[in-house]
Amino acid sequence: MSTRKLTPAIAAGLLLMLCLAFSITNAQETQNGMETRTPRKMSDRMAGPSLMGPVPTGGPWIEFAFFGRGSSATGCSPADPTGPGCAPSSAGNSVFGGAPPWTFTAPAGGANLTVTDAFLRGDQFEIFDSGTSIGSTSIPATSGACGDDPDPCLADAGVSHGVFPMAAGAHSITIKAKASPFGAGAAYFRIDAAPASLDHWLCYDVKPVGRFRQRRVAIRNQFEKMEYIVIGPRLLCVPSTKKLLQ
């Protein structure tokens, strides 16, 4: 039996082949945020924290999974034993969602439900509260990706997302895939208390310090668009909340 000496060039070639094989395997294991082959044992899988019980207000992001167009969203394994394995956000700002429906209680001032796609652009969702549709996320771009972090994905105009006001009280959320060009994937939602309404203004008299330079400005609102010459400051008005005490 003949033997062949392992030269540096051959060794480098074998190392390159192994690296390529490893990269291809990793790409096949996750697509659009979901594991695409039989999950490995939990110690080898991409693990992430799981949601147990009602959805908290004020975050974190809740990751959910979906399949083809019209399919009902599920949670992510192991939080949802019937759900698929999901790739968690690399920013550490999400948890795996449990089995739907996802319930929460909005505070007295109401809440906002924010839903955003992630990973590959192209998916779109319809949102239901206690079985009634409350709207759909925006129409997405048909190519590209935004990564696995829901925060930059939410800011990406090409990614489907939406913010849905929720009245105070109990809610039960389910989600359906309205568009799913890849046949499966993962996305996120979160609940935040609605910001206080700032529909009042409180004004203060002010006196200029130093010399004020006159300037010309254009003011636009729902009634008109006008141009004015500002000759000096007089009032400082700030948005404020108003509460009736008696």
Protein Blocks (a to p, Z undefined) as FASTA:
>chain_A
ZZddddfklmmmmmmmmmmmmmmmmmmmpgghiafbdcddfklmccddddehjddehiaa
dddddddehiacddddfkbmmbccddddfklpaccdddddddddddfkopadddddehje
hiacdddeehiacbdcddddfedcebjbfklmmmpmkbccddddddedddddddddfbdf
kopacddddddddddddfbccddddddehjddddddddddfkbccddddfbdfbdcdddd
dddfZZ
